[in-house]
Amino acid sequence: MGWGGGVWGIWLQRWACDKTLIVASSDLSHYRAYEAAKELDTRCLGAICGLDIERMKGQGACGKLPILALMHLAKKKGWKARLLDYRNSGDTAGDKRRVVGDGAVAFYESDSPAYAPPERRALLELARESLAAAAAGLAIPEMDPKTLAGQLSQPKGCFVTLMKAGALRGCIGHIFAREPLYQAVLDNARSAALNDPRFAPVKPDEVAQIEIELSVLTEPRRLEFGSADELLGKLEPHRDGVVLQIGARTATYLPQVWEQIPEKAAFLNHLAEKAGCDTAAWRLPGATVSVYRAEHFSESEK
C-alpha cells in the first residue's frame, strides 16, 4: 500500500474503537476560478464518496493523505460515505475569481445490505452449482467474472453454511479476503460439501435437501484490551463475528452464533474450546481477539 494513506489506515484501525470520532480536515481546490474549482472539487468528492482510493490519489486536496487514511479505514470497516455539503469561498465571500473549496463528508456504518437481491441470488446460485458439482464428483464450475456484477469480483472473506432439516451439514469459509467473492463462494461451497471434518461428504441424493446460507465478511479488526472485563465490554453480541487466537490456535464464530450463545463469557469459553484450548484460555495474557461484521443471507429468503 505504500504511504498513500494505507499505513495510516492500518494504524487507525488498530487504535480506534467504536467510540472514537475521527476527523480528517482538508481544503479541496485552491485559488481557482469558481467554475473550474467546482469541477475539480466534484471529482475529488466523488472519489471520496465512492471510496475510490486510486482515483483519490490523483486529486489535489492539500490534506489528501489523512483523507486517504480515513478512506482505507472506511473500506476495512465496511463504512459508507455521504456528502453532507459542498461550498467554496465564492459562495460565502463573494469573490469568484480565486476560490478555495470545502466539503463535508460523513463516514458511517450502515445496516442496509451491501448486496442487492439480484446479487444475493447470483451468489447463492453459484454456491448451489458448486455444491451439486462437488457431490457428483465434478470440478468447480468456471465463471467469467465479466458476466457478474462488479462487486462480486472484489476480494472478500466469506463462509458457506449447509443446513439439512434445520441441522448443520457443513460450514467452511475464509475469514480474510484472499480471492474474488464469487470464487470464494464456489470454493467454500465445495469445501463445505466435501471437506468439513465434522461430517461425511455430501452425497448426490442429499443435494436437494440442503439449504445454503452465505455470510460475506468485512475485514477483521483487532480489539485492544487490557483485561478480560475490558474485552467483554467491547464485544457487541449479534453484531460481532469473533476471531480468537491463542498461541498458534485460532477459531472463529460468525455473528449468527450469538443466537445460540448470547452470554459474552460463555461465547468466548466455547470459542476457546473450539480452538482446542481450555475454556478459560481467552482470559490468559497473549490471547488476541479480532471482530468483523457479516452480511448473512440464505436460499429461504423471499
C-alpha positions in Angstrom: 0.0 0.0 0.0 3.0 2.3 0.4 2.4 5.7 2.1 -0.8 6.5 0.1 -2.8 6.5 3.3 -2.9 2.7 3.7 -0.3 2.5 6.5 -2.1 5.2 8.5 -5.4 3.5 7.8 -3.9 0.3 9.4 -2.7 2.4 12.4 -6.2 3.9 12.8 -7.8 0.5 12.6 -5.6 -0.8 15.4 -6.2 2.1 17.8 -9.7 3.4 17.1 -12.6 1.9 18.9 -16.3 2.3 18.2 -16.5 5.4 20.4 -13.7 7.2 18.6 -14.6 10.2 16.4 -12.0 10.5 13.6 -11.8 13.8 11.6 -9.7 14.3 8.5 -9.5 18.1 7.7 -8.6 19.5 4.3 -9.4 22.2 1.8 -10.2 20.9 -1.7 -9.0 23.1 -4.6 -7.0 26.3 -4.1 -7.3 29.6 -5.9 -9.1 28.5 -9.0 -11.9 30.4 -10.8 -15.3 29.5 -9.5 -16.4 27.1 -12.2 -13.0 25.4 -12.5 -12.9 24.9 -8.8 -16.4 23.3 -8.8 -15.3 20.8 -11.5 -12.2 19.8 -9.6 -13.9 19.6 -6.2 -16.8 17.5 -7.7 -14.2 15.0 -8.9 -12.5 14.9 -5.6 -15.7 14.5 -3.6 -16.8 11.8 -6.0 -13.7 9.8 -5.3 -14.1 10.2 -1.6 -17.8 9.3 -1.5 -17.2 6.3 -3.9 -14.3 5.2 -1.7 -12.2 5.1 -4.8 -8.7 5.1 -3.3 -6.8 5.0 -6.6 -8.8 7.9 -8.1 -8.4 9.9 -4.8 -4.6 9.6 -5.1 -4.7 11.8 -8.2 -6.8 14.6 -6.6 -5.3 18.0 -5.5 -6.7 18.3 -1.9 -3.9 19.5 0.3 -4.9 17.1 3.1 -5.1 14.1 0.7 -3.0 11.8 3.0 -5.3 11.9 6.0 -8.4 11.6 3.7 -6.8 8.5 2.2 -6.1 7.1 5.6 -9.7 7.5 6.6 -10.9 6.0 3.2 -8.7 2.9 3.8 -10.2 2.6 7.3 -13.7 3.0 5.9 -13.2 0.2 3.4 -11.8 -2.1 6.0 -14.7 -1.5 8.4 -17.4 -1.6 5.7 -18.4 2.0 6.2 -20.3 4.1 3.6 -19.7 7.7 2.8 -22.2 10.5 2.3 -21.7 14.1 1.1 -23.3 16.5 3.6 -22.5 19.8 1.9 -20.1 21.5 -0.5 -19.3 25.2 -0.8 -16.4 27.3 -1.9 -15.3 30.7 -0.8 -17.1 32.2 -3.8 -20.4 31.0 -2.3 -19.7 32.7 1.0 -17.3 35.6 0.4 -18.4 36.8 -3.0 -15.1 36.9 -5.0 -15.4 34.1 -7.5 -12.1 34.8 -9.3 -9.9 32.9 -6.8 -11.8 30.5 -4.6 -11.0 27.7 -2.1 -13.2 24.7 -2.0 -14.5 22.9 1.1 -16.8 19.9 1.6 -18.2 17.8 4.4 -18.4 14.1 4.1 -19.6 11.7 6.8 -18.4 8.1 7.0 -20.8 5.7 8.7 -21.7 2.1 9.4 -24.8 1.2 7.6 -27.3 -1.6 8.4 -28.5 -1.6 4.9 -27.3 -4.6 2.9 -24.3 -4.2 0.6 -25.6 -6.8 -1.8 -28.9 -6.3 -3.6 -31.4 -9.2 -4.1 -30.1 -10.0 -7.7 -26.5 -10.1 -6.4 -27.5 -12.4 -3.5 -29.4 -14.7 -5.8 -26.4 -14.8 -8.1 -24.1 -15.8 -5.3 -26.5 -18.4 -4.0 -26.9 -19.9 -7.4 -23.1 -20.2 -7.7 -23.0 -22.0 -4.4 -25.8 -24.3 -5.5 -23.9 -25.2 -8.7 -20.7 -25.8 -6.8 -22.4 -28.0 -4.2 -24.1 -30.1 -6.9 -20.9 -30.5 -8.8 -18.9 -31.5 -5.7 -21.5 -34.1 -4.7 -21.4 -35.5 -8.2 -17.6 -35.7 -8.2 -17.3 -32.9 -10.9 -14.9 -29.9 -11.0 -15.9 -26.5 -9.7 -17.9 -24.6 -12.3 -15.8 -22.0 -14.2 -17.2 -18.4 -14.3 -16.5 -15.5 -16.4 -16.4 -12.5 -14.0 -17.5 -10.2 -16.8 -20.9 -11.8 -16.5 -21.2 -10.8 -12.8 -21.9 -7.6 -11.0 -18.7 -5.7 -10.3 -18.6 -6.0 -6.6 -19.0 -9.8 -6.8 -15.4 -9.8 -8.2 -14.0 -7.8 -5.3 -11.9 -9.9 -2.8 -14.0 -10.7 0.3 -13.9 -13.2 3.2 -17.0 -15.4 3.2 -18.4 -18.6 4.7 -20.7 -21.1 3.1 -23.1 -22.9 5.5 -25.1 -26.0 4.5 -28.2 -26.8 6.5 -30.3 -30.0 6.3 -33.6 -30.4 8.1 -32.6 -27.5 10.3 -29.3 -29.0 11.3 -25.8 -28.1 10.3 -24.4 -30.2 7.5 -21.2 -28.3 6.8 -19.6 -24.9 7.1 -16.3 -23.7 5.6 -15.0 -20.3 4.9 -12.2 -17.7 4.6 -12.0 -15.1 7.4 -9.7 -12.9 5.4 -10.2 -11.8 1.8 -7.9 -13.8 -0.5 -9.8 -14.2 -3.8 -12.8 -12.6 -5.6 -16.1 -13.1 -3.7 -17.6 -15.2 -6.5 -14.6 -17.6 -6.5 -14.6 -17.8 -2.7 -18.3 -18.8 -2.8 -17.5 -21.5 -5.4 -14.5 -22.8 -3.4 -16.1 -22.7 0.0 -19.3 -24.4 -1.2 -17.3 -27.3 -2.5 -15.2 -27.5 0.7 -18.3 -27.3 2.9 -19.7 -30.3 1.0 -16.6 -32.4 1.0 -14.0 -31.3 3.5 -15.7 -30.3 6.7 -14.1 -32.8 9.1 -17.2 -33.0 11.3 -19.3 -34.5 8.6 -19.2 -37.2 5.9 -19.1 -35.8 2.3 -22.4 -34.7 0.9 -24.0 -37.4 -1.4 -25.8 -36.6 -4.6 -29.2 -37.6 -3.2 -28.8 -35.1 -0.4 -28.3 -32.0 -2.5 -31.9 -31.2 -3.0 -32.5 -31.4 0.8 -29.8 -28.9 1.7 -30.3 -25.2 2.2 -27.4 -22.9 1.5 -26.5 -19.9 3.7 -23.8 -17.3 2.8 -22.0 -14.9 5.1 -19.9 -12.1 3.5 -17.4 -10.6 5.9 -15.9 -7.3 6.5 -12.1 -7.3 7.2 -11.4 -8.3 10.8 -10.1 -5.6 13.1 -8.1 -6.3 16.2 -9.6 -5.3 19.6 -7.2 -3.7 22.0 -7.9 -4.6 25.7 -6.0 -4.8 28.9 -8.2 -7.2 30.8 -10.9 -9.8 30.3 -13.6 -7.4 31.6 -12.5 -4.7 29.1 -12.7 -7.3 26.3 -16.2 -8.3 27.4 -17.2 -4.6 27.4 -16.1 -4.1 23.9 -17.9 -7.1 22.3 -21.2 -6.5 20.6 -23.4 -9.6 20.7 -25.4 -10.4 17.5 -23.2 -7.9 15.5 -19.6 -9.1 16.0 -18.1 -12.1 14.4 -15.2 -13.1 16.6 -11.7 -14.4 15.8 -9.9 -15.8 18.8 -6.2 -16.6 18.6 -4.4 -18.4 21.5 -0.8 -19.0 20.6 -0.8 -20.9 17.3 -4.5 -21.9 17.6 -7.3 -19.9 16.0 -11.1 -20.2 15.9 -14.0 -18.1 14.8 -17.7 -17.8 15.3 -20.0 -16.0 12.9 -22.3 -13.3 14.4 -25.2 -15.8 14.0 -23.7 -18.0 16.8 -24.8 -15.3 19.3 -28.3 -16.7 18.9 -27.2 -20.0 20.5 -24.7 -18.5 23.0 -25.9 -15.0 23.9 -23.8 -14.5 27.0 -20.4 -13.0 26.3 -18.1 -15.1 28.6 -19.8 -18.3 27.6 -19.4 -17.3 23.9 -15.6 -16.9 24.4 -15.5 -20.1 26.5 -17.0 -22.1 23.7 -14.8 -20.4 21.1 -11.6 -21.2 23.1 -12.8 -24.8 23.3 -13.3 -24.8 19.5 -9.7 -23.7 19.1 -8.6 -26.7 21.1 -7.8 -24.9 24.3 -9.1 -24.8 27.9 -12.4 -22.8 28.1 -10.7 -20.0 30.2 -7.7 -19.7 27.8 -9.1 -16.5 26.3 -8.5 -14.8 29.7 -4.8 -15.5 29.6 -2.1 -12.9 28.6 -1.2 -13.2 24.9 -4.7 -14.1 23.7 -5.9 -11.8 20.9 -9.4 -11.1 19.6 -10.5 -9.6 16.3 -14.0 -8.8 15.2 -15.8 -8.5 11.9 -19.3 -8.0 10.6 -21.2 -10.3 8.3 -23.9 -9.9 5.7 -25.9 -13.1 6.0 -28.5 -14.4 3.5 -29.9 -17.8 2.5 -32.0 -19.6 -0.1 -35.1 -19.5 2.1 -35.2 -15.7 2.0 -38.1 -14.3 -0.1 
